[in-house]
Amino acid sequence: MGDYRSFQVTLISASNLLDVRIFGEMKVYAKVSMSRNPSKTKWKTPVDMRNMTNPRWNCQIQYIIPEETLRQVGNGDMLLVKLWCKRFILPNKYVGEVSIPLNRLFAEARACENVVYDVLRNDAEGTYGTLNLSYRFGEVSRNIDVPVLSQSNTPRDPPGPRQSNTTRGYGLGRPQNFVIVLGAIADGVQIWNSLFPNAEELYQMVYGG
């Protein structure tokens, strides 16, 4: 038995991130976790498909934190936010990260809006954009019967009967797979246009179209 507080963090947006793509556009999402137990506290935002190096999420996540963690002196548990670029064919690509000690947040303010942190990389020096978030600590409570990670506004599949992975007549599986195929085609078109910007003029010269 011990004392606990709720910790609500909202990932609002990021700005001026490093563009890690050679071709195509940035589609950025964030993975969130606590440093001492990342496997049981991890979560991620939706992918921002529009704003490229200035993504917006407004994604809210709530944790339950032991009071003793917030009162520790020195290095304690940390809020980890890692930014990734979504790719449809190749593996997703690392963009940068922010690490914030929970005890420092708690000491600075019980609640704070629109706090800005520099985005760093684990393979290079310097800053690579900024991350904008808000947070709030709740009042002390005891005997909280909830998991360490209690909620998020990230969409989930609604409960119901298990669906088949195939769609009759198409062979693309779930509708999400069709979106992935379209994204891959769009990436391919952008790569082709970047490599051969005068392809249409060449075609007209050869075939007289």
C-alpha positions in Angstrom: 0.0 0.0 0.0 1.2 3.5 -0.8 0.4 6.9 -2.0 -0.2 7.6 -5.7 -0.9 10.5 -8.0 -2.4 10.6 -11.5 -0.2 12.1 -14.1 -1.9 13.4 -17.2 0.3 14.5 -20.1 -0.9 15.9 -23.4 1.4 15.7 -26.5 0.3 18.8 -28.4 2.7 19.2 -31.2 6.3 19.4 -32.4 8.0 22.1 -34.5 10.9 22.3 -37.0 11.8 18.7 -36.7 14.7 17.2 -38.7 13.5 16.0 -42.1 14.8 12.4 -42.2 13.3 11.4 -45.5 15.2 11.7 -48.8 12.1 11.3 -50.8 8.4 11.8 -49.9 6.9 13.7 -46.9 7.4 13.3 -43.2 4.5 11.5 -41.3 5.4 11.8 -37.7 4.1 10.0 -34.5 5.4 9.8 -31.0 6.1 6.8 -28.7 5.7 7.5 -25.0 6.9 5.5 -22.0 8.3 5.7 -18.5 12.0 4.9 -18.3 11.9 2.4 -15.4 9.2 0.2 -17.0 9.0 1.0 -20.7 7.3 -2.3 -21.8 4.3 -1.8 -19.5 4.0 2.0 -19.9 4.5 2.5 -23.7 1.9 4.2 -25.8 1.9 6.1 -29.1 0.1 8.9 -30.7 -1.7 8.7 -34.1 0.4 9.5 -37.1 0.1 13.0 -38.4 -0.2 12.6 -42.2 -0.4 16.3 -43.1 1.9 18.6 -41.2 5.3 17.0 -42.0 8.1 18.5 -39.8 5.5 20.4 -37.7 3.2 17.5 -36.6 0.2 18.1 -34.3 -1.5 15.3 -32.2 -3.3 16.7 -29.1 -3.0 13.2 -27.7 -3.7 12.8 -24.0 -2.3 10.0 -21.9 -2.7 9.3 -18.2 -0.4 7.4 -15.8 -0.6 6.5 -12.2 2.7 7.4 -10.4 3.9 6.3 -7.0 4.3 9.4 -4.7 7.8 8.2 -3.7 8.9 8.4 -7.4 8.1 12.1 -7.4 9.9 12.8 -4.2 13.2 11.1 -5.1 16.3 13.2 -5.2 18.6 12.8 -8.2 17.9 10.6 -11.2 14.5 9.0 -11.0 11.8 7.8 -13.4 11.7 9.8 -16.6 9.0 10.5 -19.2 10.4 9.4 -22.6 9.0 10.7 -25.8 10.5 9.3 -29.0 9.5 10.7 -32.4 9.4 8.5 -35.5 8.7 9.0 -39.2 6.1 6.5 -40.6 7.2 4.8 -43.8 5.0 2.4 -45.8 7.7 0.2 -47.4 10.9 0.6 -45.4 11.1 0.5 -41.6 10.0 3.6 -39.7 12.8 6.1 -39.2 14.0 7.7 -36.0 13.5 11.5 -35.8 14.5 12.5 -32.2 13.5 12.3 -28.6 12.9 14.1 -25.3 13.6 12.8 -21.8 12.1 14.6 -18.8 12.6 13.6 -15.1 9.3 13.2 -13.4 10.6 14.6 -10.1 11.7 17.8 -11.9 8.3 18.3 -13.5 6.6 17.8 -10.1 9.0 20.2 -8.4 8.5 22.9 -11.0 4.7 22.9 -11.1 1.7 20.6 -10.3 0.2 21.7 -13.7 1.7 23.5 -16.7 0.4 24.4 -20.1 2.3 24.5 -23.4 5.8 23.6 -22.1 8.4 23.5 -24.8 11.4 21.1 -24.8 14.3 20.7 -27.2 14.3 17.6 -29.3 17.6 15.7 -29.2 19.1 12.7 -31.0 21.0 9.8 -29.5 23.4 9.7 -32.5 24.3 13.4 -32.9 24.8 16.6 -30.9 22.7 19.7 -31.1 18.9 20.2 -31.1 16.5 19.1 -33.8 13.3 21.0 -33.3 11.0 21.3 -30.2 8.2 19.4 -28.5 5.2 21.1 -27.0 3.2 19.4 -24.2 1.0 20.1 -21.2 0.9 18.1 -18.0 -1.0 17.9 -14.7 -0.5 15.9 -11.5 -3.6 14.9 -9.5 -4.1 14.9 -5.7 -2.6 12.1 -3.5 -4.7 9.0 -3.4 -4.4 5.5 -1.9 -5.4 2.1 -3.0 -5.8 3.1 -6.7 -6.9 -0.1 -8.4 -5.9 0.9 -12.0 -2.9 0.0 -14.2 0.2 2.2 -14.4 -1.1 3.4 -17.8 -4.8 4.0 -17.5 -6.0 5.8 -20.6 -5.3 7.5 -23.8 -7.4 9.1 -26.6 -5.5 7.1 -29.2 -8.2 5.3 -31.2 -8.7 1.6 -30.4 -10.7 -1.2 -32.2 -14.1 -1.4 -30.5 -14.9 -4.7 -28.7 -16.8 -7.2 -30.8 -16.4 -10.5 -32.7 -13.0 -11.2 -34.3 -12.9 -10.2 -37.9 -11.3 -12.1 -40.7 -8.0 -10.8 -42.1 -9.2 -11.2 -45.7 -11.7 -9.2 -47.7 -13.4 -11.3 -50.3 -12.7 -10.3 -53.9 -9.7 -8.0 -53.2 -7.0 -10.0 -51.5 -5.7 -6.9 -49.6 -6.9 -8.0 -46.2 -8.2 -5.4 -43.8 -9.1 -1.9 -45.1 -6.0 -0.6 -43.4 -3.9 -2.6 -45.8 -5.5 -0.9 -48.7 -4.5 2.5 -47.2 -0.9 1.2 -46.8 -0.8 0.1 -50.5 -2.1 3.5 -51.6 0.6 5.2 -49.4 3.3 3.0 -51.0 2.1 4.0 -54.5 2.1 7.7 -53.5 5.7 7.3 -52.2 6.7 5.6 -55.4 5.3 8.4 -57.5 7.1 11.1 -55.5 10.4 9.2 -55.8 9.9 8.8 -59.6 9.1 12.5 -60.0 12.2 13.5 -58.0 14.5 11.2 -60.1 13.0 12.0 -63.4 11.4 15.5 -63.3 11.4 15.8 -67.1 10.0 12.3 -67.8 6.8 13.7 -69.5 8.8 15.9 -71.9 11.1 13.0 -72.8 8.1 10.8 -73.5 6.6 13.4 -75.9 9.9 13.8 -77.7 10.3 10.0 -78.2 6.7 9.1 -79.1 5.5 12.5 -80.4 2.5 12.5 -77.9 
